[in-house]
């Protein structure tokens, strides 16, 4: 825009905003504002169209406010013009929560003048220290992908066969174009469908990064030997009144096994969520091998594995089959079955599970089940592996076995972080992080020196002191110790960034289309149910039992004495059949759903898979129930005809729709509860409510409040439809059957059936909203 008044002598700087980094050379001015033509565009209503300008006219950088409405701020004070430099934190429009920008020194040019601008110190990282391959800059468009027919082949199952194209234009510029890949193409950590590529930009495809460096195209492959630098993470709740993490900072080296311990309430789970990006910290930065994990999460999330405390696979399936379905969901849709099976075989062999591959997971020991959960995460070859209480509930022998397995995984070229309550095998860790109550670091360093640092002989004494001596300044003592200087202050190779609000994390792209996910989920869920013998027995027996009870009550003909009881038992049977199928299905899979949702699973595809499988089973059960109960019974309908169809067909349709609606209600209950144990009592309560408010026992029409409440009860509408089919008011005259919803008319029957459909849709929508409540924070968008 403007011309520099003097020759540039100031250093190059990098200005980082939420939109990405901008390399600033001292030879020109950089305008900041909402104007799309600005050099640094900030799309926030508090930012003026032309807000501020950065320049280096006389050997030092400065910022000048261009008469903005809401002001420009440094260190919380409004400025008109001020010198700036590396480490300066700028805010536009508001001193506390306005859009921010951080100035950094541009990375040193090693080995060539253009290095990846989105990496803080490339020479200090494992990935960007040396390129894996170096090619001359292409003079024509080249195609990148996993298939052998591409110009640039990337041997990575997370990459699509035809993934992207690097377009070479005649004017010497380049552009990256995504070819509809399933895991996405990224430019400086952000998803990009089509974008220009400049020198120093990072094009991310799978585990590879491509950079234009000088007159070459360099590829950097993330082989797993990465570092993690945690800088001043802070998490608060209750509007800042309660601190869960108090500016936690520490480095984790390559191929390191880090153990995290501390008393309950010390913030271990909060730290784990912050490090994995599932619940980003309110302040601070996590540098994944020099890259801002939160800013680049959409790309880097594929390189992070998380093993929760509970198993994340369907226990009814065999090891190989469960891993096969997981691979199908996590790898691109164009991955061949043979490729997926080969990768499953590799992780089974790596975890020593060859002899157990054909066994159902529920038949394995606790340690073996944990190995299977780890195997699932290793499918995508993560560089960072996090585990939450992997030895919980295991005996000392299994505890040590699991920890030695993690030691081996780190030695093979991964960074492994394990949160644990167990102190039996901390000696196998390279580093130990001890958190004190309030989310503060009480110790970080070699495990063998921790107890001596605290002045205790055994770990139980130390944990007891954390609980009883909460006023002791644990964090201050450690901050003043040589351990802090050696293992934190002097150990990190990455520059310390100023305190700042953590960048907003974008949700990851979906690895497969909605339809492909649905098909896989349906097959997996059907296989899991088919392997559950208890469920199969109940599923088959229940409709026959309820149908037999209906026949016993109906006799040979529906009369004044038998009609109401027969319809009532059909309602109860339909409700129990549908609700019993579904009431446990979401809560028992919650941990599995949370993990899969974090890696791109579609919420609607997951819910629809439940509806398709359970709905099919439920409708078949309802048909069996009705036919067993009423085939051969004189339904005593007016003129032997139903409202629109034969009476038995109408009643069968009604019971089927009632059962389906009850199934959706069961899913709603399952999404509401926190523990599986409470579902059975709630199922009983559900059945009682259906009986009371169906209209067979109490007069509902004309009773204020009660009548309106009954509209939410599926059995109310189902009994009305069945009563209309047989003309119940004619068979059983009285005030109870004079209900308008019991009329033998097409309009009323269609209203009753339509309301069941409406309730099904309402329950389904509520379930989807409740599923969102149990998802990682990054997916609630």
VOGU-3710 file (C-alpha; in Angstrom, 3 decimals, decimal comma):
1> xxxxxxxxxx> 0,000/0,000/0,000  2,543/2,627/1,153  6,238/3,005/0,230  8,913/2,798/2,941  10,439/6,205/3,716  13,916/4,787/4,372  15,861/1,653/3,595  14,714/-1,283/5,730  16,982/-2,133/8,629  14,526/-3,573/11,174
11> xxxxxxxxxx> 14,229/-7,376/11,542  11,529/-9,387/9,862  8,682/-10,239/12,244  5,768/-12,652/12,207  2,356/-11,256/13,192  0,072/-14,082/14,324  -3,703/-13,612/14,420  -6,592/-16,083/14,485  -6,553/-15,949/10,673  -2,950/-17,191/10,579
21> xxxxxxxxxx> 0,608/-15,828/10,525  1,812/-12,904/8,396  5,538/-12,409/7,732  6,302/-8,669/7,865  9,329/-7,241/6,063  10,564/-3,778/7,107  10,442/-2,492/3,542  6,705/-1,785/3,518  3,668/-0,868/5,590  1,063/-3,358/6,819
31> xxxxxxxxxx> -2,481/-2,105/7,231  -4,854/-3,730/9,723  -8,647/-3,509/9,454  -11,935/-5,008/8,344  -11,337/-3,909/4,756  -10,810/-7,119/2,720  -7,985/-5,300/0,907  -6,047/-4,790/4,152  -2,783/-6,660/4,616  -4,065/-8,101/7,905
41> xxxxxxxxxx> -7,838/-8,590/7,734  -9,651/-8,933/11,097  -13,343/-9,718/10,689  -14,754/-8,343/13,946  -17,356/-5,572/14,301  -15,220/-3,843/16,948  -12,417/-3,385/14,427  -12,624/-0,347/12,139  -12,490/-0,601/8,347  -9,025/0,991/8,451
51> xxxxxxxxxx> -7,865/0,413/12,003  -4,067/0,610/12,339  -0,815/0,414/10,403  2,485/-1,330/11,220  5,743/0,034/9,777  9,495/0,163/10,404  10,629/3,562/9,066  13,823/4,025/11,085  15,122/0,635/12,113  12,434/-0,255/14,621
61> xxxxxxxxxx> 8,842/-1,446/14,288  5,935/0,712/15,411  2,143/0,632/15,247  -0,061/3,660/14,641  -3,805/3,764/15,255  -5,574/5,229/12,206  -8,324/6,955/14,185  -10,229/3,728/14,913  -13,518/3,914/16,793  -12,709/1,419/19,533
71> xxxxxxxxxx> -8,954/1,822/19,754  -5,724/-0,176/19,623  -4,196/-1,520/22,839  -0,859/-2,801/24,136  -0,456/-4,021/27,714  -4,072/-3,049/28,394  -3,634/0,645/27,544  -4,950/2,483/24,522  -2,270/3,865/22,246  -2,098/6,215/19,284
81> xxxxxxxxxx> 1,432/5,292/18,263  3,848/2,936/20,008  7,023/0,973/19,363  6,498/-2,790/19,129  8,716/-5,822/18,862  8,945/-9,570/19,476  6,627/-10,577/22,307  4,276/-7,588/21,941  0,612/-8,512/22,362  -1,791/-6,240/20,492
91> xxxxxxxxxx> -5,553/-6,052/20,896  -7,950/-4,278/18,553  -11,336/-2,902/19,613  -11,165/-3,856/23,301  -8,304/-4,086/25,826  -9,355/-7,441/27,286  -11,231/-9,572/24,773  -10,718/-7,783/21,479  -9,128/-9,685/18,566  -5,467/-10,190/19,376
101> xxxxxxxxxx> -2,207/-10,339/17,469  1,193/-11,489/18,720  4,520/-10,380/17,260  7,306/-12,955/17,041  10,771/-13,154/15,595  10,737/-14,814/12,208  12,393/-18,264/12,436  16,064/-18,360/11,605  16,828/-19,349/7,980  18,207/-22,863/8,275
111> xxxxxxxxxx> 19,271/-24,217/5,894  17,721/-21,841/3,322  16,229/-18,352/3,528  12,584/-19,493/3,425  11,386/-21,716/6,254  7,891/-22,734/7,359  6,436/-19,546/8,796  3,870/-21,347/10,943  6,591/-23,120/12,958  8,089/-21,114/15,813
121> xxxxxxxxxx> 11,625/-22,575/15,711  11,992/-25,110/12,864  15,544/-26,080/13,761  14,385/-27,169/17,230  11,694/-29,557/15,979  11,927/-33,133/14,843  9,690/-32,750/11,805  11,122/-29,557/10,317  14,797/-29,959/11,226  15,684/-31,721/7,964
131> xxxxxxxxxx> 13,477/-32,283/4,903  12,584/-35,879/4,032  12,721/-35,210/0,297  13,775/-32,201/-1,776  12,512/-31,673/-5,347  12,956/-28,814/-7,814  9,960/-26,508/-7,870  7,533/-27,943/-10,431  7,059/-26,053/-13,676  3,688/-27,693/-14,258
141> xxxxxxxxxx> 0,709/-28,789/-12,188  1,440/-31,895/-10,111  -1,042/-34,238/-8,471  -0,498/-35,438/-4,903  -2,068/-38,539/-3,373  -1,737/-42,105/-2,161  -2,309/-43,751/-5,546  0,682/-44,834/-7,604  -0,516/-42,799/-10,584  0,115/-39,456/-8,860
151> xxxxxxxxxx> 3,085/-37,241/-9,643  3,914/-37,078/-5,939  2,991/-40,269/-4,069  2,383/-40,028/-0,280  2,456/-43,467/1,332  -0,027/-42,724/4,110  -3,432/-44,350/4,626  -4,859/-41,065/5,914  -4,256/-39,576/2,438  -6,827/-40,082/-0,328
161> xxxxxxxxxx> -5,808/-41,752/-3,593  -6,311/-38,460/-5,461  -5,822/-35,921/-2,714  -4,717/-32,523/-4,049  -3,056/-30,653/-6,884  -0,281/-28,069/-6,705  -0,977/-25,699/-9,577  1,989/-23,923/-11,161  0,895/-20,679/-12,858  2,738/-18,994/-15,705
171> xxxxxxxxxx> 3,566/-15,976/-13,541  5,622/-18,160/-11,186  2,998/-18,375/-8,424  1,539/-21,554/-6,970  -1,856/-22,646/-5,740  -3,000/-25,711/-3,792  -6,344/-27,294/-4,722  -8,015/-30,026/-2,702  -9,562/-32,768/-4,873  -12,394/-33,686/-2,516
181> xxxxxxxxxx> -10,120/-35,585/-0,134  -11,679/-37,116/2,956  -9,149/-35,931/5,538  -8,636/-32,517/3,989  -5,787/-30,395/2,678  -4,425/-27,715/4,980  -2,567/-24,444/4,477  -0,721/-23,298/7,593  -2,928/-25,556/9,690  -6,277/-24,386/8,299
191> xxxxxxxxxx> -8,518/-26,356/5,912  -8,074/-25,142/2,328  -10,122/-26,066/-0,738  -8,208/-23,696/-3,007  -5,594/-21,192/-1,892  -2,394/-19,486/-3,099  0,855/-20,867/-1,683  3,808/-18,606/-0,912  7,352/-19,298/0,216  7,371/-20,532/3,801
201> xxxxxxxxxx> 3,723/-21,679/3,809  3,010/-25,186/5,090  0,753/-27,373/2,957  -0,378/-30,257/5,158  -1,472/-33,566/3,606  -1,755/-36,491/6,010  1,461/-36,800/8,020  3,414/-34,803/5,412  4,063/-31,080/5,103  5,151/-29,487/1,818
211> xxxxxxxxxx> 6,959/-26,152/1,715  8,279/-23,914/-1,044  11,875/-23,335/0,074  13,996/-21,293/-2,317  13,790/-22,980/-5,702  12,774/-26,360/-4,218  9,655/-28,130/-2,988  10,562/-29,764/0,301  8,595/-32,517/2,034  8,737/-32,972/5,791
221> xxxxxxxxxx> 7,259/-36,223/7,119  6,066/-36,462/10,723  7,597/-39,818/11,702  6,493/-39,548/15,329  9,612/-38,117/16,918  8,007/-34,838/17,941  8,240/-32,586/20,947  5,466/-30,958/22,941  5,891/-27,598/24,609  3,192/-26,583/27,083
231> xxxxxxxxxx> 3,169/-22,856/27,784  1,188/-21,233/30,583  -2,062/-23,198/30,256  -4,838/-21,804/32,410  -8,402/-23,077/32,756  -11,088/-21,505/34,922  -14,783/-22,192/35,482  -17,663/-20,383/37,178  -16,747/-17,175/35,324  -13,192/-17,255/36,552
241> xxxxxxxxxx> -13,980/-17,862/40,203  -12,522/-21,381/40,259  -9,143/-22,310/38,790  -8,644/-25,813/37,401  -5,233/-25,199/35,802  -2,983/-22,395/37,014  -0,537/-21,430/34,230  0,984/-24,866/33,784  4,139/-24,962/31,647  6,596/-27,761/30,841
251> xxxxxxxxxx> 8,399/-29,295/27,839  8,081/-32,908/26,683  10,918/-34,212/24,548  10,888/-36,601/21,622  10,325/-40,318/22,382  9,496/-39,341/25,965  7,186/-41,218/28,343  5,668/-38,676/30,719  3,697/-39,741/33,788  1,172/-37,306/35,289
261> xxxxxxxxxx> 0,111/-37,890/38,894  -1,587/-35,908/41,618  -4,434/-36,059/44,122  -8,079/-35,947/43,056  -9,054/-32,463/41,963  -5,532/-31,476/40,943  -6,541/-30,927/37,325  -5,145/-34,061/35,658  -8,178/-34,638/33,434  -8,426/-30,921/32,676
271> xxxxxxxxxx> -4,786/-30,938/31,583  -5,378/-33,999/29,405  -8,325/-32,328/27,678  -6,282/-29,165/27,116  -3,302/-31,052/25,669  -5,461/-33,090/23,282  -7,519/-30,102/22,143  -10,796/-31,664/23,340  -11,316/-28,778/25,755  -8,806/-26,055/24,850
281> xxxxxxxxxx> -7,329/-24,020/27,685  -8,670/-20,524/28,294  -5,127/-19,140/28,163  -1,792/-20,399/26,962  -0,312/-22,331/24,075  0,453/-25,962/23,261  3,242/-26,260/20,692  3,185/-29,517/18,755  6,719/-29,724/17,385  6,802/-25,937/17,086
291> xxxxxxxxxx> 3,253/-25,550/15,745  0,345/-24,076/17,671  -1,820/-27,130/18,340  -5,012/-25,141/18,857  -4,557/-23,037/15,743  -3,635/-26,039/13,592  -5,860/-28,574/15,332  -7,938/-29,445/12,271  -4,759/-30,799/10,658  -2,839/-32,087/13,689
301> xxxxxxxxxx> -5,724/-33,934/15,365  -4,988/-36,967/13,145  -1,593/-37,260/14,823  -3,000/-37,423/18,355  -4,216/-40,669/19,919  -6,292/-40,708/23,114  -7,123/-43,810/25,142  -9,795/-42,967/27,753  -10,087/-44,813/31,044  -12,979/-46,944/29,801
311> xxxxxxxxxx> -12,715/-49,290/26,817  -13,511/-47,634/23,490  -14,491/-50,735/21,514  -17,614/-52,890/21,418  -16,836/-55,724/23,815  -19,059/-58,239/21,992  -16,926/-58,112/18,830  -13,678/-59,970/18,266  -10,450/-57,980/18,399  -9,836/-58,111/14,658
321> xxxxxxxxxx> -13,420/-57,318/13,728  -13,642/-54,360/16,139  -10,388/-52,916/14,822  -11,596/-53,489/11,265  -14,717/-51,385/11,794  -12,623/-48,684/13,494  -10,248/-48,605/10,526  -13,216/-48,323/8,180  -14,444/-45,244/10,057  -11,054/-43,551/10,422
331> xxxxxxxxxx> -9,437/-44,095/7,035  -10,523/-42,372/3,801  -13,442/-43,859/1,952  -11,255/-44,894/-0,999  -9,014/-47,087/1,187  -9,229/-50,673/-0,017  -10,321/-53,403/2,358  -6,975/-55,163/1,929  -5,126/-51,978/2,938  -7,219/-51,629/6,079
341> xxxxxxxxxx> -6,769/-55,275/7,009  -3,008/-54,995/6,522  -2,865/-52,036/8,908  -5,006/-53,903/11,472  -2,624/-56,860/11,246  0,339/-54,535/11,820  -1,037/-53,027/15,044  -2,208/-56,426/16,306  1,340/-57,685/15,837  2,884/-54,562/17,378
351> xxxxxxxxxx> 0,773/-54,904/20,535  1,344/-58,653/20,839  -2,308/-59,567/20,246  -1,882/-62,171/17,475  -3,096/-65,030/19,673  -6,135/-62,996/20,818  -7,230/-61,518/17,485  -10,147/-63,940/17,084  -11,425/-63,636/20,667  -14,333/-61,443/21,760
361> xxxxxxxxxx> -12,982/-58,414/23,593  -15,089/-59,105/26,697  -13,260/-62,428/27,160  -9,848/-60,739/27,457  -8,100/-59,760/30,676  -8,030/-56,127/31,734  -4,491/-55,599/30,483  -5,256/-57,199/27,134  -8,370/-55,054/26,693  -6,250/-51,972/27,309
371> xxxxxxxxxx> -3,842/-53,165/24,624  -6,760/-53,422/22,199  -7,801/-49,833/22,996  -4,224/-48,696/22,371  -4,192/-50,691/19,119  -7,272/-48,788/17,937  -5,474/-45,464/18,423  -2,307/-46,728/16,726  -4,230/-47,448/13,507  -3,657/-43,880/12,288
381> xxxxxxxxxx> 0,010/-43,828/13,438  -0,278/-40,972/15,963  2,881/-39,172/17,039  1,360/-38,157/20,379  -0,399/-40,790/22,477  -2,359/-39,839/25,593  -3,765/-42,351/28,081  -6,147/-41,645/30,954  -5,765/-44,094/33,856  -4,757/-47,090/31,686
391> xxxxxxxxxx> -3,928/-49,230/34,743  -7,102/-48,474/36,720  -8,498/-51,689/38,211  -5,522/-53,824/37,165  -3,474/-55,970/39,524  0,189/-54,976/40,124  1,476/-57,425/37,517  -0,866/-56,127/34,807  -0,111/-52,564/35,917  3,582/-53,051/35,241
401> xxxxxxxxxx> 2,903/-54,892/31,983  0,857/-51,986/30,622  3,452/-49,410/31,688  6,247/-51,404/30,025  4,112/-51,563/26,871  3,911/-47,750/26,938  7,645/-47,567/27,473  8,113/-49,628/24,328  5,728/-47,427/22,341  7,753/-44,343/23,315
411> xxxxxxxxxx> 11,028/-46,036/22,428  9,607/-46,889/18,996  9,313/-43,175/18,188  6,283/-41,615/19,885  5,675/-39,145/22,660  3,483/-40,828/25,285  1,714/-39,027/28,134  -0,083/-41,137/30,741  -2,319/-39,813/33,517  -2,393/-42,293/36,380
421> xxxxxxxxxx> -3,211/-42,801/40,040  -0,832/-45,736/40,238  2,723/-45,093/41,445  3,926/-48,711/41,102  5,746/-48,288/37,784  6,650/-44,625/37,577  10,304/-45,655/37,270  9,768/-46,586/33,588  8,837/-42,948/32,776  11,381/-40,426/31,504
431> xxxxxxxxxx> 9,676/-37,519/33,232  7,126/-37,162/36,005  4,680/-34,280/36,375  3,090/-33,913/39,811  0,092/-31,584/40,036  -0,953/-30,065/43,355  -4,539/-29,050/44,224  -5,548/-25,993/42,252  -3,894/-27,187/39,060  -0,357/-26,090/39,912
441> xxxxxxxxxx> 2,936/-27,840/39,196  4,427/-29,269/42,365  7,218/-31,147/40,582  8,534/-31,858/37,081  11,609/-33,950/36,426  12,986/-37,485/36,727  10,629/-39,823/38,660  13,418/-41,029/40,942  14,003/-37,570/42,424  10,382/-36,670/43,175
451> xxxxxxxxxx> 9,943/-38,150/46,667  13,264/-36,782/47,871  12,247/-33,344/46,575  9,039/-33,475/48,620  10,848/-34,889/51,657  8,863/-38,125/51,928  9,820/-41,786/51,790  6,608/-43,131/50,229  4,048/-41,789/47,785  1,039/-42,238/50,130
461> xxxxxxxxxx> 2,686/-39,766/52,510  3,103/-37,234/49,717  -0,521/-37,553/48,549  -1,732/-37,256/52,140  0,304/-34,052/52,502  -1,283/-32,627/49,337  -4,719/-33,172/50,861  -3,956/-32,049/54,417  -1,492/-29,228/53,831  -3,272/-27,197/51,174
471> xxxxxxxxxx> -1,755/-23,925/52,410  1,784/-25,092/51,658  3,121/-23,223/48,596  3,879/-26,329/46,552  4,151/-24,479/43,248  6,309/-21,669/44,666  8,741/-24,147/46,218  9,156/-25,932/42,914  9,481/-22,705/40,919  12,435/-21,698/43,135
481> xxxxxxxxxx> 14,141/-25,096/42,875  17,004/-26,250/40,619  14,602/-28,817/39,126  12,498/-26,020/37,642  15,530/-24,285/36,156  16,971/-27,508/34,726  13,875/-29,302/33,462  11,517/-26,439/32,559  13,152/-23,017/32,296  16,315/-24,180/30,501
491> xxxxxxxxxx> 14,933/-27,292/28,786  12,557/-25,833/26,225  13,933/-24,987/22,804  10,798/-23,041/21,861  10,392/-19,300/22,606  8,147/-18,429/25,506  5,020/-16,692/24,229  3,210/-13,991/26,230  0,061/-14,859/28,146  -2,809/-14,869/25,728
501> xxxxxxxxxx> -6,260/-16,259/25,291  -5,963/-19,621/23,581  -6,911/-19,705/19,918  -10,333/-21,082/19,054  -10,126/-24,668/17,894  -11,947/-25,616/14,710  -13,703/-28,995/14,495  -12,017/-31,630/12,336  -13,328/-32,587/8,896  -15,224/-35,838/8,466
511> xxxxxxxxxx> -13,082/-38,660/7,100  -15,975/-40,307/5,228  -19,249/-39,252/3,685  -22,401/-39,368/5,783  -23,771/-42,355/3,872  -20,509/-44,308/4,170  -20,383/-43,667/7,910  -23,997/-44,775/8,271  -23,414/-48,024/6,403  -20,378/-48,878/8,519
521> xxxxxxxxxx> -22,130/-47,968/11,766  -25,203/-50,031/10,861  -23,101/-53,094/10,066  -21,010/-52,702/13,213  -24,036/-52,179/15,468  -25,898/-55,111/13,949  -22,826/-57,309/14,431  -22,456/-56,196/18,064  -26,123/-56,917/18,827  -25,957/-60,227/17,013
531> xxxxxxxxxx> -23,027/-61,279/19,213  -24,923/-60,386/22,416  -26,711/-63,634/23,276  -28,604/-62,178/26,219  -30,059/-59,453/24,024  -30,999/-61,987/21,342  -32,858/-64,204/23,819  -34,815/-61,268/25,251  -35,483/-59,839/21,795  -36,972/-63,107/20,561
541> xxxxxxxxxx> -38,854/-64,069/23,725  -40,465/-60,739/24,648  -42,946/-60,398/21,739  -44,050/-64,028/22,094  -44,630/-63,617/25,848  -46,547/-60,349/25,445  -48,469/-61,759/22,477  -49,479/-64,837/24,476  -50,740/-62,600/27,293  -52,768/-60,597/24,772
551> xxxxxxxxxx> -54,360/-63,756/23,357  -55,211/-65,011/26,833  -56,964/-61,738/27,647  -58,691/-61,408/24,268  -60,143/-64,916/24,126  -61,861/-65,772/20,890  -63,558/-62,417/20,453  -63,174/-58,865/21,694  -66,179/-58,277/23,923  -67,203/-55,827/26,587
561> xxxxxxxxxx> -65,227/-57,866/29,114  -62,067/-58,479/27,058  -61,645/-55,643/24,549  -60,179/-52,942/26,833  -57,758/-55,341/28,548  -56,547/-56,750/25,238  -55,847/-53,299/23,806  -54,161/-52,237/27,064  -51,804/-55,206/27,052  -50,957/-54,486/23,406
571> xxxxxxxxxx> -50,024/-50,949/24,429  -47,901/-52,171/27,324  -46,241/-54,790/25,119  -45,499/-52,285/22,386  -44,017/-49,786/24,837  -41,895/-52,380/26,637  -40,686/-53,898/23,380  -39,522/-50,589/21,959  -38,206/-48,912/25,107  -36,404/-51,996/26,443
581> xxxxxxxxxx> -34,459/-52,294/23,186  -33,156/-48,728/23,347  -32,966/-47,555/26,940  -29,347/-48,710/27,475  -27,917/-48,268/24,014  -26,566/-44,709/24,162  -25,372/-44,537/27,748  -23,414/-47,800/27,502  -21,588/-46,527/24,392  -20,982/-42,981/25,610
591> xxxxxxxxxx> -17,196/-43,267/25,888  -16,990/-44,888/22,440  -19,171/-42,142/20,950  -17,161/-39,345/22,563  -13,876/-40,660/21,178  -15,226/-41,335/17,688  -16,976/-37,984/17,578  -13,663/-36,282/18,358  -12,091/-37,801/15,236  -14,857/-36,819/12,833
601> xxxxxxxxxx> -17,845/-39,135/13,385  -21,148/-37,601/12,277  -23,620/-37,206/15,127  -26,627/-37,680/12,866  -25,107/-40,770/11,212  -24,475/-42,306/14,634  -28,037/-41,623/15,790  -29,513/-42,825/12,502  -27,604/-46,106/12,776  -29,357/-46,727/16,094
611> xxxxxxxxxx> -32,719/-45,814/14,602  -32,249/-48,084/11,567  -31,072/-51,181/13,453  -33,233/-50,852/16,556  -36,194/-49,632/14,515  -36,074/-52,696/12,268  -35,861/-55,038/15,252  -38,599/-53,182/17,109  -41,052/-53,165/14,203  -40,523/-56,906/13,601
621> xxxxxxxxxx> -41,114/-57,587/17,295  -44,305/-55,511/17,229  -45,601/-57,416/14,231  -44,895/-60,750/15,954  -46,502/-59,530/19,174  -49,702/-58,436/17,412  -50,031/-61,488/15,207  -49,418/-63,902/18,092  -52,010/-62,054/20,138  -54,755/-61,439/17,615
631> xxxxxxxxxx> -54,567/-63,823/14,655  -57,798/-65,848/14,703  -59,470/-63,497/17,184  -62,772/-61,880/16,164  -61,907/-58,173/16,512  -65,606/-57,220/16,444  -64,948/-54,140/14,275  -67,991/-52,311/12,791  -69,069/-54,331/9,801  -65,840/-56,341/10,129
641> xxxxxxxxxx> -63,922/-53,400/8,660  -61,343/-51,020/10,041  -61,241/-47,294/9,383  -59,132/-47,458/6,206  -57,664/-50,980/6,151  -58,555/-54,426/7,482  -58,760/-54,263/11,328  -55,797/-56,590/11,994  -53,603/-54,616/9,584  -54,535/-51,329/11,240
651> xxxxxxxxxx> -53,838/-52,646/14,734  -50,539/-54,151/13,604  -49,494/-50,819/12,092  -50,513/-49,021/15,264  -48,529/-51,344/17,571  -45,517/-51,150/15,243  -45,604/-47,340/15,245  -46,147/-47,288/19,022  -43,143/-49,569/19,532  -41,011/-47,393/17,266
661> xxxxxxxxxx> -42,049/-44,247/19,139  -41,331/-45,978/22,459  -37,916/-46,917/21,104  -37,226/-43,247/20,358  -38,383/-42,418/23,882  -36,000/-45,089/25,201  -33,146/-43,448/23,283  -34,133/-40,142/24,865  -33,897/-41,667/28,345  -30,561/-43,255/27,438
671> xxxxxxxxxx> -29,215/-39,877/26,296  -30,421/-38,195/29,485  -28,978/-40,510/32,136  -25,350/-40,599/33,257  -25,166/-44,222/34,408  -26,390/-47,419/32,807  -27,607/-48,780/36,159  -30,507/-46,313/36,386  -32,043/-47,278/33,035  -33,973/-50,331/34,250
681> xxxxxxxxxx> -35,824/-48,513/37,065  -36,635/-45,776/34,587  -37,954/-48,364/32,134  -40,388/-49,606/34,770  -41,460/-46,034/35,535  -41,899/-45,414/31,817  -44,208/-48,400/31,468  -46,304/-47,304/34,460  -46,725/-43,798/33,058  -47,820/-45,232/29,699
691> xxxxxxxxxx> -50,478/-47,361/31,424  -51,795/-44,541/33,603  -52,026/-41,947/30,843  -53,161/-44,083/27,908  -56,832/-43,554/28,643  -57,747/-47,141/29,543  -57,847/-46,609/33,315  -58,572/-42,914/33,831  -60,831/-40,412/32,105  -58,467/-37,953/30,410
701> xxxxxxxxxx> -60,684/-35,995/28,020  -61,919/-32,754/29,563  -59,636/-32,912/32,617  -57,547/-29,690/32,556  -53,799/-30,248/32,784  -54,057/-34,037/32,739  -55,444/-34,115/29,205  -52,705/-31,844/27,916  -50,031/-33,880/29,699  -51,348/-37,072/28,121
711> xxxxxxxxxx> -50,642/-35,656/24,668  -46,930/-36,384/25,295  -47,637/-40,064/26,036  -47,323/-42,356/22,961  -49,714/-44,986/24,346  -52,472/-42,355/24,541  -52,505/-41,986/20,759  -51,909/-45,681/20,077  -54,849/-46,756/22,243  -56,977/-44,127/20,500
721> xxxxxxxxxx> -56,064/-45,509/17,068  -56,768/-49,138/18,074  -59,997/-48,125/19,811  -61,093/-46,323/16,655  -60,271/-49,353/14,506  -62,609/-51,679/16,437  -65,143/-49,017/17,518  -64,391/-49,487/21,222  -67,118/-47,052/22,323  -69,669/-49,371/20,721
731> xxxxxxxxxx> -68,261/-52,538/22,345  -67,609/-50,998/25,775  -70,050/-48,103/26,190  -69,409/-45,615/28,994  -67,764/-42,313/29,951  -64,238/-43,756/29,638  -64,695/-44,809/26,011  -66,548/-41,640/24,994  -63,146/-40,074/24,368  -63,113/-38,176/21,010
741> xxxxxxxxxx> -59,757/-39,824/20,189  -61,503/-43,237/20,218  -63,902/-42,391/17,370  -64,206/-44,793/14,434  -63,378/-42,220/11,757  -60,589/-41,755/9,234  -59,743/-38,247/10,445  -59,336/-39,272/14,082  -57,384/-42,436/13,209  -54,995/-40,464/11,019
751> xxxxxxxxxx> -54,618/-37,870/13,790  -53,715/-40,590/16,296  -51,179/-42,152/13,942  -49,804/-38,761/12,902  -49,188/-37,773/16,516  -47,112/-40,908/17,020  -44,989/-39,846/14,060  -44,692/-36,313/15,483  -43,617/-37,644/18,893  -41,000/-39,866/17,216
761> xxxxxxxxxx> -39,529/-36,860/15,421  -39,588/-34,715/18,580  -37,884/-37,436/20,621  -35,272/-37,889/17,877  -34,506/-34,172/17,786  -34,168/-34,109/21,583  -31,800/-37,093/21,473  -29,593/-35,312/18,927  -29,405/-32,236/21,144  -28,586/-34,343/24,195
771> xxxxxxxxxx> -25,859/-36,208/22,317  -24,243/-32,846/21,707  -24,046/-32,306/25,476  -21,773/-35,342/25,841  -19,402/-34,411/23,025  -15,952/-32,834/23,191  -16,143/-29,047/23,284  -14,607/-28,746/19,806  -17,508/-30,660/18,219  -20,378/-28,628/19,691
781> x> -20,618/-26,367/16,655
//
